[in-house]
Amino acid sequence: MENLNEENIGGYDAYFINEILDEHECPVCKMALREPVQTQCGHRLCLSCAEEMRKRNNGVLTCPLDNSILDSSKIFPDIAIERVIMQLKVKCSNFANDCEWTGELKTLNEHLGSCKYQTLKCLNRPCSTSLLLKNLKEHMEKLCIYRLVTCQYCKQKIIFSEKQNHEENCKCLPLCCVNQCGMNIMRKEMSSHITDSCANTIIPCQYLNIGCKFEGMRKEHETHDNSSMQNHLSLAISKLDALENKITLTMDILENKIASKVNALENKITLTVDALEYKITSKVESLGNLGEPSTKHSLTRKFIPSKISTYRREKNSSSPPKGHEEKKRDSTRKIPVLRKSNPTRDLFSPDRQAFS
């Protein structure tokens, strides 16, 4: 049965306890009058039936009983008949589902709003089961395969039909340790348990880096450490000796490299001085060949070989560096600074003052 408040075409399709009278029945829809109107010919129609007939007859309304043409201005609501019809006794539309309610037509909607025998579909998607309202709660909470349940391990909400598959793969499901240590560990923590704390995990000795080859269960290592203390000490001493030898060898190699670099640098300096000596001597001789050498040029030619010989003797007499120590230079010994601009002037500038 439809809701009484719905705007339907036709009268009330209710289950009346007593058969309705002809004067309460619409001649068009053959149901109890809904919003009855009375015509000038004295017959009654449902308001919705009258409007539908007018549309189908191009705006002309005729009486369905005597075919007389009706004047819309002479049609009026029949409130008295409507009151009588709304007081008629009806049964619940769910009486086939054993609902025993009866009452006046005007109270039917109120009853249907809470009738426990009306048929509804389960609200758990995608369940399509139809059942009585009185059984709906139990179905949705206890029987429906699409109901939500809480995983007892991870507390996550899951669909009941997926519960078994979820629990078989749940990361919080407690499992017996794969090393059979006797502990129950959550699946997501099994890897860290085996690596960090499982008593039956095979691990190497903590002194592996100094040469201990022992491997055993984690629970055996305390006994091993206590019984092998002297052996571990000997391995540590051997490791330190080997490290010391390696450091010594590395320092020897570095010293040899440094000495090689120093010798190469000295050879390079010697070659540079020789080249400069040759250039200076050639320059002085070319100046002397221009004419009778002056007193200044004669002294310069005598002074150059003497100055270069003195520099070479001082360089050869110095000892090579030992280790990472450096000898202090003699503050009284002056080594000439060679520059590209004018080697002769920069090398002998203090002595040239004697000639000016």
C-alpha positions as CSV (number, residue, x, y, z in Angstrom):
1,M,0.0,0.0,0.0
2,E,1.2,3.4,-0.9
3,N,1.9,6.2,1.6
4,L,-1.2,8.3,2.2
5,N,0.7,11.5,1.9
6,E,2.1,10.7,-1.6
7,E,0.5,12.6,-4.5
8,N,-0.8,9.6,-6.4
9,I,-3.5,9.4,-9.1
10,G,-6.5,7.6,-7.7
11,G,-8.0,6.7,-4.4
12,Y,-6.7,4.9,-1.3
13,D,-5.5,1.4,-2.0
14,A,-6.0,0.2,1.6
15,Y,-7.1,-3.1,3.1
16,F,-10.5,-2.1,4.6
17,I,-11.9,-4.4,7.3
18,N,-15.5,-3.9,6.0
19,E,-16.4,-3.5,2.4
20,I,-16.6,0.1,1.4
21,L,-20.0,1.6,0.3
22,D,-20.6,2.6,-3.3
23,E,-20.8,6.3,-2.2
24,H,-17.3,6.0,-0.8
25,E,-15.8,4.5,-4.0
26,C,-14.6,6.5,-7.0
27,P,-16.3,5.4,-10.2
28,V,-13.0,6.0,-12.1
29,C,-10.3,4.2,-10.1
30,K,-12.7,1.9,-8.2
31,M,-10.9,2.7,-4.8
32,A,-11.8,4.7,-1.8
33,L,-12.2,8.4,-2.6
34,R,-9.1,10.5,-2.1
35,E,-9.8,14.2,-1.7
36,P,-13.3,13.7,-3.0
37,V,-15.1,16.3,-5.1
38,Q,-18.9,16.5,-5.8
39,T,-20.2,17.5,-9.2
40,Q,-23.4,19.3,-10.1
41,C,-25.0,16.0,-11.0
42,G,-24.5,14.7,-7.5
43,H,-21.7,12.2,-8.2
44,R,-18.3,12.1,-6.4
45,L,-14.8,11.6,-7.9
46,C,-11.3,11.7,-6.6
47,L,-9.8,15.1,-7.3
48,S,-6.8,13.5,-9.1
49,C,-9.1,11.3,-11.2
50,A,-11.1,14.4,-12.3
51,E,-8.0,16.3,-13.3
52,E,-6.7,13.3,-15.3
53,M,-10.0,13.0,-17.2
54,R,-10.0,16.7,-18.0
55,K,-6.5,16.4,-19.5
56,R,-7.4,13.4,-21.6
57,N,-10.6,15.1,-22.9
58,N,-8.8,18.3,-24.0
59,G,-10.0,20.3,-21.0
60,V,-13.6,19.0,-21.1
61,L,-14.8,17.1,-18.0
62,T,-17.6,14.7,-18.3
63,C,-19.3,12.6,-15.5
64,P,-18.2,9.0,-15.8
65,L,-21.6,7.8,-14.7
66,D,-24.1,9.7,-16.8
67,N,-21.7,11.3,-19.4
68,S,-23.0,14.8,-18.6
69,I,-20.6,17.7,-19.3
70,L,-19.5,19.2,-16.0
71,D,-18.9,22.8,-15.2
72,S,-15.6,23.3,-13.2
73,S,-17.1,26.2,-11.3
74,K,-19.8,23.9,-9.9
75,I,-17.4,21.2,-8.6
76,F,-16.5,21.5,-5.0
77,P,-14.6,19.4,-2.3
78,D,-16.8,17.0,-0.3
79,I,-15.3,17.4,3.1
80,A,-18.0,15.4,4.9
81,I,-17.4,12.3,2.8
82,E,-13.7,12.7,3.2
83,R,-14.1,12.7,7.0
84,V,-16.1,9.6,6.9
85,I,-13.6,7.8,4.6
86,M,-10.7,8.7,6.8
87,Q,-12.5,7.1,9.8
88,L,-13.0,3.8,8.1
89,K,-11.2,0.8,9.7
90,V,-8.3,-0.7,7.9
91,K,-5.7,-3.4,8.4
92,C,-2.0,-2.9,8.2
93,S,-0.7,-3.4,4.6
94,N,1.8,-5.9,6.2
95,F,-0.9,-8.2,7.5
96,A,0.4,-10.9,5.2
97,N,3.6,-10.8,7.3
98,D,1.5,-11.5,10.4
99,C,1.0,-7.8,11.5
100,E,-2.2,-7.7,13.5
101,W,-2.6,-3.9,13.7
102,T,-6.0,-2.4,12.7
103,G,-7.1,1.2,13.0
104,E,-8.6,4.2,11.2
105,L,-7.4,5.1,7.7
106,K,-6.1,8.4,8.9
107,T,-3.7,6.7,11.4
108,L,-2.3,4.2,8.9
109,N,0.7,6.3,7.9
110,E,1.8,6.7,11.6
111,H,1.7,3.0,12.1
112,L,3.6,2.1,8.9
113,G,6.4,4.4,10.0
114,S,7.2,2.0,12.9
115,C,5.6,-1.3,11.7
116,K,8.0,-4.1,12.4
117,Y,6.5,-6.3,9.8
118,Q,7.2,-4.2,6.8
119,T,9.7,-5.6,4.3
120,L,13.0,-3.8,3.8
121,K,16.3,-4.4,2.1
122,C,19.5,-4.8,4.2
123,L,21.4,-1.6,4.5
124,N,24.8,-3.3,4.3
125,R,26.1,-2.9,0.8
126,P,26.1,-4.8,-1.5
127,C,23.7,-7.1,0.4
128,S,20.3,-7.3,-1.4
129,T,18.5,-9.4,1.2
130,S,14.9,-8.4,1.9
131,L,13.5,-9.0,5.4
132,L,11.1,-7.8,8.0
133,L,12.0,-4.6,10.0
134,K,11.9,-6.6,13.2
135,N,14.6,-8.9,11.9
136,L,16.7,-6.2,10.3
137,K,19.0,-5.3,13.2
138,E,19.9,-8.9,14.0
139,H,20.6,-9.6,10.3
140,M,22.8,-6.5,9.9
141,E,24.8,-7.1,13.1
142,K,25.0,-10.9,13.3
143,L,24.0,-12.6,10.1
144,C,24.8,-10.5,7.1
145,I,28.0,-11.6,5.3
146,Y,28.7,-8.0,4.4
147,R,28.5,-6.6,7.9
148,L,31.5,-4.9,9.4
149,V,33.4,-6.7,12.1
150,T,36.6,-5.8,14.1
151,C,39.8,-7.8,13.6
152,Q,40.7,-9.2,17.0
153,Y,44.4,-8.6,16.2
154,C,44.8,-5.3,14.5
155,K,41.4,-3.8,15.5
156,Q,40.7,-2.7,12.0
157,K,37.1,-2.7,10.6
158,I,36.7,-5.4,7.9
159,I,33.8,-7.0,6.0
160,F,32.8,-10.3,7.5
161,S,33.1,-12.2,4.3
162,E,36.8,-11.2,4.1
163,K,37.6,-11.9,7.7
164,Q,39.3,-15.3,7.1
165,N,41.5,-14.0,4.3
166,H,42.4,-10.9,6.3
167,E,43.3,-12.8,9.5
168,E,45.5,-15.2,7.4
169,N,47.5,-12.1,6.2
170,C,47.0,-9.8,9.2
171,K,50.3,-8.1,10.2
172,C,49.3,-8.3,13.8
173,L,48.5,-12.0,13.8
174,P,50.7,-13.7,16.5
175,L,52.8,-16.5,15.1
176,C,55.2,-19.1,16.7
177,C,58.8,-18.0,16.2
178,V,60.2,-19.7,13.1
179,N,63.4,-20.5,15.1
180,Q,61.2,-22.4,17.7
181,C,62.3,-20.3,20.6
182,G,58.9,-20.7,22.2
183,M,57.7,-17.1,21.8
184,N,54.6,-15.9,19.9
185,I,55.5,-12.9,17.8
186,M,53.3,-10.6,15.6
187,R,53.8,-11.3,11.9
188,K,55.0,-7.7,11.3
189,E,57.7,-8.0,14.1
190,M,59.0,-11.5,13.2
191,S,61.9,-10.2,11.1
192,S,63.1,-7.8,13.8
193,H,62.7,-10.5,16.5
194,I,64.8,-13.0,14.6
195,T,67.5,-10.3,13.8
196,D,67.6,-8.6,17.2
197,S,66.4,-10.8,20.1
198,C,65.6,-14.4,19.2
199,A,67.5,-16.7,21.5
200,N,67.8,-19.4,18.8
201,T,69.2,-17.2,16.0
202,I,72.6,-18.2,14.8
203,I,75.0,-15.2,15.0
204,P,78.8,-14.8,14.9
205,C,80.9,-13.8,17.9
206,Q,80.9,-10.1,18.8
207,Y,84.7,-10.3,18.4
208,L,84.6,-11.4,14.8
209,N,86.4,-8.3,13.7
210,I,89.5,-9.4,15.7
211,G,89.5,-12.9,14.4
212,C,87.1,-15.0,16.5
213,K,85.4,-17.6,14.2
214,F,82.8,-18.8,16.7
215,E,79.1,-19.0,15.5
216,G,76.2,-20.2,17.6
217,M,72.8,-19.4,19.0
218,R,72.3,-16.1,20.7
219,K,71.6,-17.8,24.0
220,E,75.1,-19.6,23.8
221,H,77.1,-16.5,23.4
222,E,77.3,-15.5,27.1
223,T,78.9,-18.9,27.9
224,H,81.2,-18.5,24.9
225,D,82.3,-15.0,26.0
226,N,83.1,-16.2,29.6
227,S,85.0,-19.3,28.4
228,S,87.0,-17.6,25.6
229,M,88.0,-14.4,27.4
230,Q,91.8,-15.3,27.3
231,N,91.5,-16.2,23.6
232,H,89.7,-12.9,22.8
233,L,92.5,-11.0,24.6
234,S,95.2,-12.7,22.6
235,L,93.3,-12.0,19.4
236,A,93.0,-8.3,20.4
237,I,96.7,-8.1,21.1
238,S,97.5,-9.7,17.7
239,K,95.2,-7.3,16.0
240,L,96.9,-4.3,17.6
241,D,100.3,-5.6,16.6
242,A,99.2,-6.0,13.0
243,L,97.7,-2.5,13.1
244,E,100.9,-1.1,14.5
245,N,103.0,-2.8,11.7
246,K,100.6,-1.5,9.1
247,I,100.9,2.1,10.5
248,T,104.7,1.8,10.5
249,L,104.8,0.5,6.9
250,T,102.4,3.3,5.8
251,M,104.7,5.9,7.4
252,D,107.8,4.5,5.7
253,I,106.0,4.7,2.4
254,L,105.0,8.3,3.0
255,E,108.5,9.3,4.1
256,N,109.9,7.8,0.9
257,K,107.4,9.6,-1.2
258,I,108.2,12.9,0.6
259,A,111.9,12.4,0.1
260,S,111.4,11.7,-3.6
261,K,109.3,14.9,-3.9
262,V,112.0,16.9,-2.1
263,N,114.8,15.5,-4.4
264,A,112.8,16.2,-7.5
265,L,112.2,19.8,-6.2
266,E,115.9,20.3,-5.5
267,N,116.9,19.0,-9.0
268,K,114.4,21.4,-10.5
269,I,115.9,24.3,-8.5
270,T,119.4,23.3,-9.6
271,L,118.4,23.2,-13.2
272,T,116.8,26.6,-12.9
273,V,119.9,28.1,-11.2
274,D,122.1,26.6,-14.0
275,A,119.9,28.1,-16.6
276,L,120.0,31.5,-15.0
277,E,123.8,31.3,-14.5
278,Y,124.2,30.6,-18.2
279,K,121.9,33.5,-19.2
280,I,123.7,36.0,-16.8
281,T,127.2,35.0,-18.0
282,S,126.1,35.3,-21.6
283,K,124.7,38.7,-20.9
284,V,127.8,40.0,-19.1
285,E,130.1,38.7,-21.9
286,S,128.0,40.4,-24.5
287,L,128.2,43.7,-22.6
288,G,132.0,43.3,-22.3
289,N,132.4,42.7,-26.1
290,L,130.9,46.0,-26.9
291,G,134.2,47.8,-26.0
292,E,136.8,48.3,-23.3
293,P,135.2,47.1,-20.2
294,S,134.7,49.7,-17.6
295,T,135.7,49.2,-14.0
296,K,132.1,48.6,-13.1
297,H,131.7,45.8,-15.7
298,S,135.1,44.2,-14.7
299,L,134.0,44.0,-11.1
300,T,130.7,42.5,-12.1
301,R,132.3,39.7,-14.1
302,K,134.6,38.9,-11.3
303,F,131.7,38.9,-8.7
304,I,129.2,36.7,-10.6
305,P,131.1,33.4,-10.6
306,S,132.1,34.0,-6.9
307,K,128.4,34.7,-5.9
308,I,127.0,31.6,-7.7
309,S,129.8,29.3,-6.3
310,T,129.0,30.5,-2.8
311,Y,125.3,29.8,-3.3
312,R,126.0,26.2,-4.6
313,R,128.3,25.4,-1.7
314,E,125.7,26.6,0.8
315,K,123.0,24.5,-0.9
316,N,125.1,21.3,-1.0
317,S,126.3,21.6,2.6
318,S,122.7,21.6,3.9
319,S,121.4,18.2,5.2
320,P,118.2,16.6,3.7
321,P,115.1,16.7,5.9
322,K,114.5,13.7,8.3
323,G,110.9,12.5,9.0
324,H,108.5,15.5,9.3
325,E,111.0,17.9,11.1
326,E,112.4,21.0,9.3
327,K,115.7,22.7,10.1
328,K,115.7,26.3,10.8
329,R,117.5,28.5,8.3
330,D,120.5,30.5,9.2
331,S,119.2,34.0,9.6
332,T,122.7,35.4,8.6
333,R,122.7,33.5,5.3
334,K,121.0,35.5,2.5
335,I,119.8,33.5,-0.5
336,P,119.2,35.7,-3.5
337,V,115.7,36.0,-4.8
338,L,115.4,35.3,-8.5
339,R,112.8,37.2,-10.5
340,K,111.8,37.1,-14.1
341,S,111.9,40.8,-14.7
342,N,115.7,41.5,-14.2
343,P,117.7,38.6,-12.6
344,T,121.0,40.5,-12.6
345,R,119.7,43.5,-10.8
346,D,117.6,41.6,-8.2
347,L,120.3,39.0,-7.4
348,F,123.1,41.5,-6.9
349,S,121.2,44.7,-5.9
350,P,123.0,45.0,-2.4
351,D,126.5,44.9,-4.0
352,R,125.7,47.3,-6.8
353,Q,125.4,50.0,-4.3
354,A,129.2,49.8,-4.0
355,F,129.5,50.8,-7.7
356,S,127.2,53.8,-7.6
